[in-house]
């Protein structure tokens, strides 16, 4: 598969000492790359740097073109959608209103309607909660809404930050089942930050292990799953 996103020498932080130190990673077209590491390793910072939310240096290419230095809105328009930790839904708005906000920059009404239907087919519970305020949804339903809203951008790449965090086991299965279908049926690529390493490695075809802002190990997800140090530290065996 061709490379869709590639970062080289990515360095970023929040005004003090850098959090990331020359990170290099890639996501293939239609592929899933998992970012593994302990809390504070820099996983969320990578996602924020890639979508222009924080100042960063280094080179980032998307579909062969440089996007480093572009504003967040321009990066989103190129086809990168960010689903942040904490989900980022608008609690006072309904499910419908949240989803329509995801397509606010689009003018192709027929395509938006088709994408809305696709999102509701992917997450049938959102259809049932169509008129309900987002803040009254369960944690799993809010995560489904956050992903569905991102899909209304028609992204080629999803940046997903801890999609299983705080969810009940059934909701985790539903969310990750939907992500697997997105990859298989729509060819949406993903860069996935996930504390549940087993879940992440099951979904991903490649993985990067971070420690204190540096990539210390990367390769095929199956190979990392077999790595003894990864198994002890992240898989509990």
N, C-alpha and C positions, 0 to 999 in steps of 0.2 A: 504493500500500500504506500501511496505517496504521503509525504509529511505535510500536515495541515498547519500545525503550530510548532515553531521552534524558538527556544530562548537560548541565548548564549551570554555568558558572563553577566548574568542578571544579579544586580546588587541593589538593595532597597532597605529602607528603614523608616523611622517615624521622627526624624529630626535629631536623634542622638546617634549612638554607634549603630552601624548597619546590622540589620537582622539577617539579611541574605548576603552571601559572600560568593559571588561568581557562579551562580547556579546555571546549569545547562540541562535542558530537558526537551522532549518532543512529544507531540501527539500526532498519530497518523490519521489520515482521512478515514472516518468511520470507526476509528479505534478508541479504546479507553486506556488512559494512563492513570494509575493510582499513585497518590502521594502519601507515603507512610512516614510516621515519626512520632515521637513523644510530644506532649503539649509544650509549646514554646520552640519547637524546632524550626518554625518558619513557614509552615504549610499554607496557612491563611494569608500570610504576607505575599506569597507567590501569586495567589489568585488575585489579590488586590493590585499587585504590581502589573500583572499581565493585562488587566482591564483598565489601567490608568487611574486607579483610585488613590494611589500614593506615588510620590516621586521615586523614580528608579533610573538606574543606568544600565547599559548593556544593550544587546540587540534582540528584538522580538520580531519574528516574521510570521505572518498569517497568510496562508494561500500564496506564498511567495513574495509578499509585499511587507515592507517594514511598517510596524504599527507603534513602535516605541515612541513616546512623546506625544501621541495623539490624545485628545480628550476622551473621557469615558464614553460620551455619547457617540463619537465617531467610531470608536472601537465596536460598540454595540451594533451600530448600523452596518458594519462590515460582516456581522454574523457571529459575534461572541456574546453569549448571554450568561450572566453571573447569578447564581442562586446562593445568597450569602448564608453564613451561619445565623441562626435566629430567624431564618426564613424571610423576614422583611416584607410580610404582607401588611396591607393597610387595614388595621383592625376594625375601624368604623365603617368601612365600605363592605358591600356584599361580595359574594363570590363572583357574580357577574361583573360588577364594577372593577374588581381587581383584575379579572381576565381582560376586560376591554382596555384597561390602562396598559396592559402589556403590548397592545397593538396600536397605541395612540399615535405613533409616528407613521403608520401605514395608511395608504389611501385605497388599496385594492380590496374593496368591501366584500366582494364575492369570495376572495381567497381568505380574508379574515374570518368570514362565516364558516368556511370549510375547516380552517384551523381550529376555531372554537369547537366545532363538532368533533374534530379529531382529539382535542384535549379532553373533552368530556367522555369520549369513548375510551381513552386511555385511563382515565380516573372517573369511573361511573359515580362514585360518591359525590363528586362535585356537582353533578347534574341534580342529585337529590337535595343539595344544599344551595342551589342556584341563587335564591333570594335571601340567604342567611348571611349575617354579618361574619366577616372572617374571624374576628376576635372570639366568636363563640364556637368555632370549630375545634375539634380535637387536635392534638399535636400532629398526628399523622395526616389529617385532612389539611392542615395548614401547610405541611410540607408538600403534599400533592398540589395544592393551590400555587405555591411558590414555583414549582417546576412547570406546571401548566402555564402560568403567566409568562415565564421565560420562553416557553415554546411559541408564544404568540409573536415573538420577534422573528420567527423562522430561522433559528440559529443553525450554523454548521457546527458550532462547538459550544458545549455547556461546561461552565466552570461550577462545580458542585462542592459546597463546603459543609461537610458533616451531615449528609442527608438523613442518617439514621439516629442522630443525637436526640435523646430524650423520648424516643418513640417506643411504643409497645411492640413486642415481637411480631404480632400479626401485621401491624402497620409497616414495620421494616420490610417484611416479605412483600407486601403490596407495592411499596415504593421501589424496591430493587427489582421486582418483577417488571414493573413499568419501565424502568431504565433499561433493562435487558431488551424489552420489546422495541424501545426507541432505537436502540443501537441496531438491532436485527432488521427492523422493518423500515425505519426512516434513515438509517445511516448517519445518525447524529453522533459526532465524536464527543468525548468527555474527558475532562481533567478532574479527577475525583480526589478530594480530601476526605479521609474516612478513618476514624479511630478503630472501627471494627475491621481489622486487617483481613480476616478470613472472608468477609463479605466483599471487601474491595478487590482482593485477589481473585475471587470467583468471577467477578464481573470484568476485570481488566485483562488486557493482553500484554501490557507493559506496566512496570512499577518502578518508582524511585523511592529510596529510603533516605530521609533527611536527618541530620544531626546538627544542631546549632547553626542552622542556616546554610549548610553545605550538603550536597548530594554525596553520600558515601557508598552507595550501591545502587545500581539500576540494571534493568534487563527485562527479559520476558517474565511475566507474572508467575508462570508455572515454575520457572527456575528459582525465583525468590521464595516461592512457597516451599521448595525443597531445601533451601539454605538452612543449615542448622542454627545459625545465629538468629536469623529471622524467625524461625519456628519457636525458639526459646523466648525471644523478646516480645513477639507480637501474636503468636498463635497459641502460646501456652502449652507447647509440647516439644 
